[in-house]
Amino acid sequence: MPDLVALRHDLHRHPELGLEEVRTSAIVAERLEALGYRVTRGLAGTGVVGSLTVGTSERSVGIRADMDALPIEERTGADYASLVPGKMHACGHDGHTAMLLGAAKAIAERRNFDGTVHLIFQPAEENVGGARIMVEEGLFDLCPCDAVFALHNDPDIPFGRFALRSGPMMAAVDEARIVLRGYGGHGAQPQDARDPIVAGAAIVLALQTIVSRNVHPIEPAVVTVGAFHSGTVSNVIPETAEIVVGIRSFDPDTRDFLERRIREIAELQAKSLGCEAEVLYERSYDATINHPAETEYLRRLATRFAGAENVEEMARPSMGSEDFAYMLKARPGSYFFLGTAGRRERDWPLHHPSYDFNDDLLPVGAAFWTELAEDFLGKR
């Protein structure tokens, strides 16, 4: 426990954004090599995989931890707070990495399995899809896995409780950037201008009708206007405006419909007010879909590990997103949440500048990953 805490605090002090995890991946690789793992470096640039084979079985399992931080200015006040301005571990990936390295030590020392365990330390979960890049660069060709598993800490769930779900677990996420072009002018003479702010306001309001009036009421979907930029002063009508929209869904047909409808609304609303709209639409992460058999296996193991009272079935999927989706598209597996709430005065939400991973969860996660590797591969 002291070693895991010290490691987690060290990683927390030195956060690195996606595909920049040079220091973090070096620490991971050095520790894995010292424990006797065969180390594969360079997948997705900074990705690291530690592989250990014991016995003669051809069975194999993969366990993933993400390593990247976020572009947020830290406000935890911790004595191990980020030393890098504008960057912090606001999602707990420092804790995920430390837990899996703790498991790596226990797995290597106990050697109580028959097969191969692949510990996957992934970069860039938060932004550019490090999981997708690792898969495209041959992760499962270099490190074959019969199944893959991953977890995320959750400060909204009671400490030590497992939250599982078969099927859709987390949403697909896309982004639309709407660029409006009008005709600028004096704020006192709006009749001579074509105001992109007014057009943008109409678009923002119209976008709210997509989910409420165009998508089936029981089909999950979210359309969120996250940014609206235009103008600088009160007496000038600007030439342009920009709206940034976040879109989340599960069903592929709904995902296609949302794109079409956003384009229609932006272009036609702008035209009706004398402006032009260009919609730059980017598909990001696919939906995270857990496999039934692996999720049921995870449920049985978690129940034995933590007790039935500490294993819950999620009533509905999360509208958050996760690039572990691409590993699950390539191999069977399951993704779950592990609760951290209730042990501290306040549990700040993920991605908040005051969030800090709960160190009490380190031995829980490390022990569970050890148990999973040994159980999946058969204890010797």
Buried (B, 14 or more C-beta within 10 A) or exposed (E): EEEBBEBBBBBBBBBBBBBBBEBBBEBBBEBBEEBEBBBBBEBBBBBBBBBBBBEEBEBBBBBBBBBBBBEBEBBBEEEBBBEEEEBBBBBBBBBBBBBBBBBBBBBBEBEBBBBBBBBBBBBBBBBBBBBBBBBEBEBBEEBBBBBBBBBBBBBEBBBBBBBBBBEBBBBBBBBBBBBBBBBBBEEEEEEEBBBBBBBBBBBBEBBEEBBEEBBEEEEBBBBEBEEBEBBEEEEEBBBBBBBBBBBBBBBEEBBEBBBEBBBEBBBEBBEEBBBBBBBEBEEBBBBBBBBEEBBBBBBEBBBEBBEEEBBBEBEEBBBBBBBBBBBBBBBBBBBBBBBBBEBEEEBBEBEBEBBBBBBBBBBBBBBBBBBBBBBBBEEE
